[in-house]
């Protein structure tokens, strides 16, 4: 087949939230776009905690709540600080809908169907092996079957993004720059979920979990309620797992047995197990996002805000920006790096880069003091509430004095100063710097 027969205006690689948002934006402008997905269907290869955010989703799909396969609207957010066999849970509840729990296999498939209705050509079960370059410009993609050409190629192929690596836009990922997340979906009757999580049938609850089996490590757990199931998982920095020879599914099993978690999952049936890499590098690890004929968005661009557990919204909006940039470039007939740099400018002026820049020192700061903030102080919080709630005929003032004294006897003054200074530096970086 001649090149002209395999030519389109834009090729988007990866049919996740970023790729679909990009492709549908281009199609709505009346431009030709081909969306290539390596999985059997959109969403078959995608793994995440369990929630999509309402506001950014409406930017791409204004009426998504009417037809999208949503599980529950999340009205309660809980933060569980776990010790070995105890825990402190802080809860925030509000009826406003900020997010919905979803099953990615269902939701991504729905998004892809909406994109097809708008004119996107979806090609599934096709692996893009490499990019085609001519005179330093990306002009197409090489699949396992044949070559396809385009004026612009958008890479939304996930955290590994070998394509971006092949053309020098990003370096090799280091273990400290990613977390390995494992997740299980546990089947439970709807009425059991409602009773245990204190919600109605259309309402959901999110848990963010600190400590427990991940105590002292760069790791966090999560739990989301679906209609007839609960998604539970955790993510731990890959270098931690390697250095300590830990298996993430062992950590997950231990987390599920914790006294704070086990009653919520009791009697459940395992439906699904999955694992996935999550970008952890933040602002400092964002790769080059634009080159001649190509843009990078979503997880491939390391767009994950670990502080706020945001990923799908960054993916969707970055995909939208890439799509809008492609439409303008097509109108001008200019696909150079300079022309496509509008995408970079849009990102710089958006919450995406601004938020990632705000937390650019977060991971390094936590990594430096992880055993303190994700180990010692979590246990100390639980020991305070144990002391505060116990009744044993010991005078309360005596208990308070003993607890405060333990802070200074358990740790050296120099270590306490380092901990304090780490908090000050972090607050300075997000509020002033």
C-alpha positions in Angstrom: 0.0 0.0 0.0 1.4 3.4 -0.9 2.0 6.0 1.7 -0.8 8.3 0.5 -3.3 5.5 1.2 -2.1 5.2 4.8 -2.1 9.0 5.5 -4.3 10.8 8.0 -4.1 14.1 9.8 -3.5 12.9 13.3 -2.6 9.6 14.9 -3.1 9.2 18.7 -1.4 6.3 20.3 -3.2 4.9 23.4 -7.0 4.9 24.1 -7.0 5.8 27.7 -8.5 9.1 29.1 -5.7 11.2 27.6 -5.8 9.7 24.2 -9.6 9.6 23.9 -9.8 13.3 25.1 -7.3 14.3 22.5 -8.9 12.3 19.7 -12.4 13.5 20.4 -11.3 17.1 20.6 -9.7 16.8 17.1 -12.7 15.0 15.6 -15.2 17.6 16.9 -13.2 20.2 15.0 -13.8 18.3 11.8 -10.3 16.9 11.4 -9.2 13.3 10.6 -7.9 11.3 13.6 -7.0 7.7 14.1 -6.8 6.3 17.7 -4.7 3.2 18.1 -5.1 1.0 21.1 -3.0 -2.1 21.8 -5.6 -3.8 24.0 -8.5 -5.9 23.0 -10.7 -2.9 23.7 -10.3 0.5 25.3 -9.8 0.0 29.0 -8.8 -3.6 28.8 -5.2 -2.7 29.7 -6.0 0.2 32.1 -5.7 0.1 35.9 -6.4 2.8 38.4 -7.7 3.2 41.9 -11.3 3.8 41.1 -12.6 7.4 40.7 -13.0 9.9 37.9 -13.5 13.6 38.7 -16.8 15.2 37.6 -15.6 18.7 36.6 -12.8 17.8 34.2 -14.8 14.9 32.8 -17.6 17.4 31.9 -15.1 19.4 29.9 -14.8 16.5 27.5 -18.2 14.9 27.9 -20.6 17.6 29.1 -23.5 15.2 29.7 -21.6 12.1 30.8 -23.7 11.6 33.9 -26.7 10.7 31.7 -25.2 7.7 30.0 -21.7 6.8 31.3 -21.4 3.5 33.3 -20.9 5.1 36.7 -20.8 3.1 39.9 -21.4 5.5 42.8 -21.0 9.2 43.4 -18.5 9.7 46.2 -19.9 11.7 49.1 -17.4 10.7 51.8 -13.6 10.7 51.9 -11.9 8.9 54.7 -8.2 9.1 55.8 -7.1 5.9 57.7 -3.9 6.1 59.7 -3.1 2.5 60.5 -0.8 1.0 63.1 -0.1 -2.7 63.4 -3.5 -3.5 64.9 -5.1 -0.1 65.6 -6.1 2.9 63.5 -7.3 6.5 63.4 -9.9 7.4 60.7 -10.6 11.0 59.8 -13.7 11.5 57.7 -15.0 14.3 55.5 -18.6 14.0 54.2 -20.4 16.3 51.8 -23.3 15.6 49.4 -21.8 17.6 46.5 -20.5 15.3 43.7 -16.8 15.7 43.2 -16.1 12.3 41.8 -17.6 9.0 40.8 -16.3 5.5 41.2 -16.0 3.6 37.9 -14.7 0.4 36.5 -12.1 1.5 33.9 -12.9 -1.4 31.5 -16.5 -0.2 31.3 -15.8 3.5 31.4 -13.0 3.7 28.9 -15.0 1.6 26.5 -17.9 4.1 26.9 -15.6 7.0 26.2 -14.2 5.3 23.1 -17.8 4.7 21.8 -18.5 8.4 22.3 -15.3 9.3 20.4 -16.4 7.0 17.5 -19.7 8.7 17.3 -17.9 12.0 16.9 -15.9 10.6 14.0 -12.7 9.1 15.6 -11.4 6.0 13.8 -10.6 3.5 16.5 -8.1 0.8 15.8 -7.9 -1.8 18.6 -5.5 -4.8 19.2 -2.7 -3.0 17.3 0.7 -2.4 18.9 2.7 0.6 17.8 6.3 -0.6 17.7 8.1 2.6 16.7 7.7 6.1 15.3 8.7 7.0 11.8 11.0 9.9 11.4 12.0 11.9 8.3 14.6 14.7 8.7 14.1 14.9 12.4 10.3 15.0 12.2 7.8 12.4 13.4 5.7 11.6 10.3 3.9 8.4 11.4 3.9 5.2 13.3 5.2 1.7 12.6 2.8 -1.1 13.8 3.3 -4.8 13.8 1.3 -5.0 10.6 2.3 -1.9 8.5 3.3 1.7 8.6 0.8 4.6 9.0 1.5 8.3 8.4 0.1 11.5 9.8 0.9 15.2 10.0 0.9 14.9 13.8 1.4 12.0 16.3 0.2 12.3 19.9 1.7 9.8 22.4 -0.7 8.8 25.2 0.7 5.4 25.6 1.1 5.3 29.4 3.8 5.5 32.0 6.3 3.3 30.2 6.0 5.2 26.8 8.7 3.4 24.9 7.9 5.5 21.9 8.8 8.8 23.7 12.0 7.1 24.8 12.9 5.8 21.3 13.0 9.4 20.0 14.8 10.8 22.9 12.0 12.8 24.6 12.5 10.9 27.9 15.2 9.0 29.7 14.8 5.5 31.2 12.5 5.3 34.2 14.3 4.7 37.5 12.7 2.6 40.3 12.4 5.7 42.5 10.3 7.5 39.8 7.5 5.0 39.8 5.3 3.1 42.2 4.0 -0.4 41.6 0.3 -0.5 42.4 -1.7 -3.7 43.0 -5.5 -3.8 43.2 -8.2 -6.3 43.9 -11.9 -6.0 43.2 -13.9 -7.8 45.9 -17.6 -8.7 45.1 -20.1 -7.8 47.8 -23.9 -7.4 47.8 -25.0 -3.8 47.3 -26.9 -3.8 50.6 -23.9 -5.0 52.5 -21.7 -2.2 51.0 -24.4 0.3 51.9 -24.5 -0.9 55.5 -20.8 -1.2 56.1 -19.8 2.1 54.6 -22.9 4.0 55.8 -24.1 5.1 52.4 -27.2 4.8 50.2 -27.3 2.8 47.0 -26.2 5.8 44.8 -23.6 7.0 47.2 -19.9 6.0 47.6 -17.0 6.2 50.0 -13.3 6.6 49.3 -10.5 5.5 51.7 -7.0 6.8 51.6 -4.8 4.5 53.7 -1.5 5.3 55.4 0.7 3.0 57.4 -0.4 -0.6 58.2 1.5 -3.0 56.1 3.2 0.0 54.4 4.5 1.6 57.6 7.7 3.5 57.2 7.7 3.0 53.4 6.8 5.3 50.5 3.4 3.7 50.0 -0.3 4.5 50.2 -3.4 2.3 50.1 -6.8 3.0 48.7 -10.4 1.7 48.8 -13.4 2.6 46.6 -17.0 1.4 46.8 -18.6 0.3 43.5 -22.2 -0.8 43.1 -21.7 -4.4 43.9 -18.0 -4.5 44.7 -15.1 -2.8 46.6 -11.8 -1.9 45.0 -8.9 -2.1 47.4 -5.2 -1.7 46.6 -1.9 0.0 47.4 1.0 1.5 45.7 4.6 1.3 46.9 7.7 2.9 45.4 9.4 0.4 43.2 12.8 1.0 44.7 11.4 0.2 48.2 10.1 -3.1 47.0 13.4 -4.0 45.3 15.6 -2.9 48.3 13.5 -4.8 50.8 12.7 -7.8 48.6 9.0 -7.2 49.2 6.1 -8.6 47.2 3.3 -6.0 46.8 0.5 -8.6 46.9 1.8 -9.8 50.3 1.5 -6.2 51.5 -2.0 -6.1 50.1 -3.0 -9.3 51.8 -1.7 -8.0 55.1 -3.6 -4.7 54.6 -6.8 -6.6 54.0 -6.3 -8.4 57.3 -6.0 -5.2 59.3 -8.7 -4.8 62.0 -9.8 -1.5 60.5 -10.2 -3.0 57.0 -11.1 -6.7 57.4 -14.7 -6.1 58.6 -15.4 -4.0 55.5 -14.4 -6.8 53.2 -15.7 -9.8 55.2 -17.3 -12.5 53.1 -16.3 -10.9 49.8 -15.4 -12.8 46.6 -12.3 -11.9 44.6 -13.3 -10.8 41.1 -10.2 -9.3 39.7 -6.5 -8.8 40.5 -4.3 -6.3 38.6 -1.0 -4.5 38.8 0.2 -1.2 37.2 3.1 1.3 37.3 2.2 4.8 38.5 4.4 7.9 37.7 5.9 9.2 40.9 8.6 11.5 39.7 6.4 14.6 39.6 7.4 17.9 38.1 11.1 17.3 37.9 10.7 14.1 35.9 8.3 15.6 33.2 9.9 14.6 29.8 10.2 16.8 26.8 6.5 17.2 25.7 6.9 18.5 22.2 9.1 17.8 19.2 8.6 18.2 15.4 5.4 16.4 14.6 4.7 14.9 18.0 3.3 15.7 21.5 3.2 13.7 24.7 0.3 13.7 27.2 -1.2 11.8 30.2 0.8 9.3 32.1 3.4 9.2 29.3 4.1 12.8 30.3 4.3 11.9 34.0 1.2 13.9 34.8 0.2 12.5 38.2 -0.3 14.6 41.3 0.5 12.2 44.1 -0.4 14.7 46.9 -4.0 14.8 45.8 -4.3 11.4 44.1 -5.0 13.0 40.7 -4.3 11.4 37.5 -7.3 10.9 35.2 -8.2 14.6 35.3 -4.6 15.6 34.4 -4.7 13.0 31.6 -8.0 14.2 30.2 -7.1 17.9 30.3 -3.6 17.4 28.9 -5.2 15.3 26.1 -7.7 18.1 25.4 -4.9 20.7 25.2 -2.9 18.5 22.8 -6.0 18.1 20.6 -6.7 21.8 20.6 -3.1 22.4 19.6 -3.3 19.9 16.8 -6.4 21.5 15.4 -4.6 24.9 15.3 -1.5 23.4 13.8 -3.5 21.7 11.1 -5.2 24.9 10.2 -1.8 26.6 9.7 -0.2 23.6 8.1 2.7 23.9 10.5 3.7 20.8 12.5 7.0 22.0 13.7 8.1 22.0 17.4 7.7 25.7 17.5 4.1 25.4 16.2 3.2 22.6 18.6 4.9 24.4 21.6 1.4 26.0 22.0 0.6 22.8 23.9 3.5 23.4 26.3 2.3 27.0 26.9 -1.3 25.8 27.6 0.0 23.4 30.1 2.3 26.0 31.8 -0.7 28.3 32.2 -3.0 25.5 33.6 -3.4 23.9 37.0 -1.5 20.8 35.7 2.0 22.3 35.6 1.3 24.8 38.4 0.2 22.1 40.8 3.0 19.8 39.8 5.5 22.6 40.3 4.0 23.4 43.7 4.7 19.8 44.9 7.9 19.4 43.1 9.9 18.7 46.3 7.2 16.5 47.9 8.6 13.1 46.9 12.2 13.9 47.7 11.2 15.4 51.1 9.1 12.4 52.0 11.7 10.0 50.8 14.3 11.6 53.0 12.2 11.3 56.1 9.8 8.4 55.2 10.5 6.3 58.2 9.6 9.3 60.4 6.5 10.6 58.7 5.1 7.3 57.4 6.2 5.3 60.4 6.9 6.9 63.7 4.4 9.8 63.6 1.6 7.7 62.3 2.1 5.3 65.2 2.3 8.3 67.5 -1.1 9.6 66.4 -2.7 6.3 67.1 -1.0 6.1 70.5 -2.4 9.5 71.3 -6.0 8.4 70.6 -5.4 5.2 72.5 -4.3 7.3 75.5 -7.1 9.8 75.0 -9.9 7.2 74.8 -8.7 4.8 77.5 -10.3 4.6 80.9 -8.1 3.1 83.6 -8.3 5.2 86.7 -5.1 7.0 85.8 -5.3 10.8 86.1 -5.6 12.5 82.7 -2.9 15.1 83.4 -0.5 12.3 84.2 -1.3 10.6 80.9 -0.8 13.8 79.0 2.6 14.5 80.6 3.7 10.9 79.9 2.7 11.2 76.2 4.4 14.5 75.7 7.5 13.2 77.5 7.6 10.1 75.2 8.0 12.4 72.2 11.3 13.6 73.5 12.5 10.3 74.9 11.6 8.2 71.9 13.5 10.5 69.5 16.6 12.6 69.8 16.2 16.3 69.9 18.3 16.6 66.8 15.9 14.2 64.9 12.9 16.2 66.1 14.5 19.3 64.8 15.1 17.7 61.4 11.5 16.5 61.3 10.3 20.0 62.1 12.6 21.6 59.5 11.4 19.2 56.9 7.8 20.3 57.5 8.8 23.9 57.4 10.6 23.4 54.1 7.6 21.6 52.6 5.2 24.3 53.7 7.5 27.0 52.4 7.8 25.2 49.0 4.0 25.0 48.5 3.0 28.4 50.0 5.8 30.8 49.3 8.4 29.4 46.9 
